[in-house]
Amino acid sequence: MRRSSKFESINVVPFIDIMLVLFVIVLTTASFIQTGVIKVDLPTGSTKVKEKPKKELAISIKSNGDVFFGKIKIDHDKVEEELLKHNKKTPIQLYSDKNAKFESFVFILDLLKKHEFEDLGIVTKK
């Protein structure tokens, strides 16, 4: 006694057609992502907008452990006080001499984390 099944005669050709169309769409999209740029000829405007320079704080650690905010030397016991004068959303660029003690670097990172500074960049050379 054999039961007849309605799935015995499934036609897979439409399924293959759909899969090929999806495959072409994926390949086309992948080529745009790979190049990363879609070239567009932009129009020119008559007004010029001056951007305000972004205010950022540069913290430098010298090889002897001295800490500078911009070009101003800050004593270790006043670093936290000076840091709190800046907004927490201020971008901070941290420069550390390769011969500086790691302890100085961690000291600054701990202060930044403690006071929840968000925008931090550690500058290195290529």
C-alpha positions in Angstrom: 0.0 0.0 0.0 1.7 3.1 -1.2 0.3 6.4 -0.3 0.3 9.1 -2.9 1.9 12.3 -1.9 1.4 15.7 -3.5 5.1 16.5 -2.9 6.4 13.8 -5.3 6.3 16.2 -8.3 7.8 19.4 -7.0 9.1 21.6 -9.8 12.4 23.2 -8.6 13.0 25.3 -11.8 11.1 28.4 -10.4 13.1 28.1 -7.2 16.4 28.1 -9.1 15.3 31.1 -11.1 14.6 33.1 -7.9 17.9 32.1 -6.4 19.8 33.3 -9.5 18.0 36.7 -9.4 18.9 37.0 -5.7 22.5 36.0 -6.4 22.8 38.8 -9.1 21.4 41.3 -6.6 23.9 40.3 -4.0 26.8 40.5 -6.4 25.8 43.9 -7.6 25.4 45.2 -4.1 28.8 43.7 -3.1 30.5 45.6 -5.9 29.2 48.9 -4.6 30.4 48.1 -1.1 33.8 47.0 -2.3 34.6 50.2 -4.1 33.1 52.2 -1.2 32.4 55.2 -3.3 29.6 56.0 -5.8 30.9 58.9 -7.9 28.5 61.9 -7.9 29.1 65.2 -9.6 28.1 67.7 -6.9 26.7 71.1 -7.8 28.4 74.3 -6.6 26.9 76.8 -4.2 27.3 80.5 -4.0 27.7 80.9 -0.3 30.5 79.7 1.8 30.0 78.4 5.3 32.9 78.6 7.7 33.2 75.7 10.0 34.1 76.5 13.6 37.3 74.6 14.4 36.6 71.7 16.7 37.9 72.4 20.2 40.0 69.5 21.4 42.3 68.8 24.3 45.7 67.5 23.6 47.2 65.6 26.6 50.9 64.8 26.2 53.1 62.6 28.5 56.8 63.1 28.1 59.4 60.4 28.7 60.2 61.7 32.1 56.5 61.6 33.2 55.7 65.3 32.8 52.0 65.8 31.7 51.1 68.7 29.4 47.6 70.0 28.5 48.2 71.6 25.2 51.5 73.4 25.8 51.0 74.0 29.5 52.8 71.7 32.0 50.5 70.4 34.7 51.7 68.9 38.0 50.5 65.3 38.7 48.5 66.4 41.7 46.6 69.1 39.6 45.9 66.9 36.6 42.5 65.8 37.8 41.5 69.4 38.7 42.6 70.7 35.3 40.8 67.9 33.5 37.5 68.7 35.2 37.6 72.2 33.7 36.8 70.7 30.3 33.5 69.4 29.0 33.1 65.6 29.0 32.2 65.7 25.3 35.5 67.5 24.4 37.6 65.3 22.0 40.8 64.3 23.7 44.0 63.4 21.9 46.4 61.5 24.1 50.1 61.6 23.1 52.5 59.5 25.1 56.3 59.2 24.5 57.3 55.6 23.8 59.8 55.7 26.6 57.3 57.1 29.1 56.4 54.9 32.0 53.2 52.9 31.4 52.1 54.0 34.9 51.8 57.6 33.7 49.7 56.5 30.7 47.4 54.4 32.9 47.1 57.3 35.4 45.6 59.6 32.7 43.4 56.8 31.3 42.0 56.1 34.8 41.2 59.8 35.3 39.4 59.9 32.0 37.4 56.8 32.8 36.6 57.9 36.3 35.1 61.2 35.1 33.4 59.5 32.1 35.1 61.4 29.2 33.8 59.8 26.0 35.8 61.0 23.0 39.4 59.7 23.4 42.0 59.2 20.7 45.4 57.7 21.4 47.8 59.1 18.9 50.6 56.9 17.4 52.9 57.3 14.4 52.7 55.1 11.4 
